[in-house]
Amino acid sequence: MHAIAFDLDTEALKTACHNPSWQNAYNDIGKVLTTKGFLRQQGSVYFGNERVDPVTCVLAVMQAVEGS
């Protein structure tokens, strides 16, 4: 099983994003992870389904960072 857990620095988000969209960051990341086969377990902890491998984990994080 593969998992991704994350925590965001909200002050850094406020500085980096000059609009109210920074408040949606957790949801935006969750949407990306869900499309890659992850299911939210609790808070910002996501477990991958049976098809998620290490490469999928890396690609999911890269896509979440890019914001697409």
BELFENNOR-V44357 format. One record per pair of residues at least 24 apart in sequence whose ideal C-beta (glycine too) atoms are under 10 Angstrom apart, sorted by the first residue. I is the first residue (numbers start at 1). GAP is how many residues later the second one is. Records with the same first field share a line. If there is no record, write none. Layout:
BEGIN
I=GAP + GAP
END
This chain:
BEGIN
1=46 + 47 + 48 + 49 + 51
2=35 + 36 + 44 + 45 + 46 + 47 + 50 + 51 + 52 + 53 + 54 + 55 + 58
3=35 + 36 + 38 + 42 + 43 + 44 + 45 + 49 + 54
4=25 + 29 + 32 + 34 + 40 + 41 + 42 + 43 + 44 + 48 + 53 + 56 + 57 + 60
5=36 + 37 + 38 + 39 + 40 + 41 + 42
6=24 + 27 + 37 + 38 + 39 + 40 + 55 + 58
7=36 + 37
8=36
17=50
21=46
25=39 + 42
28=36 + 39 + 40
29=31 + 32 + 34 + 35 + 36 + 38
30=34
31=33
32=27 + 28 + 29 + 30 + 31 + 32 + 33 + 34 + 35 + 36
33=24 + 27 + 28 + 30 + 31
34=26
35=25 + 28
36=24 + 25 + 27 + 28
END
